[in-house]
């Protein structure tokens, strides 16, 4: 019989510093004032999630399609 506890992959617990950094980042996201700051924060958030390059590529593709349709 298989011991399922042995098969589980344990994810590391975040350190206190990582939790503080993440909290500070999220607070900063809701305190953005201008559109330029907001755009920058969205980019930082995408990078934080690890999807920055993919999201940027999708936006560029959508802009290119919109130009073609015009």
Secondary structure, DSSP 8 states (H G I E B T S, - for coil): ---HHHH--------HHHHHHHHHHHHHHHT--SHHHHHHHHHHHHHHHT-HHHHHHHHHHHHHHHHHH-
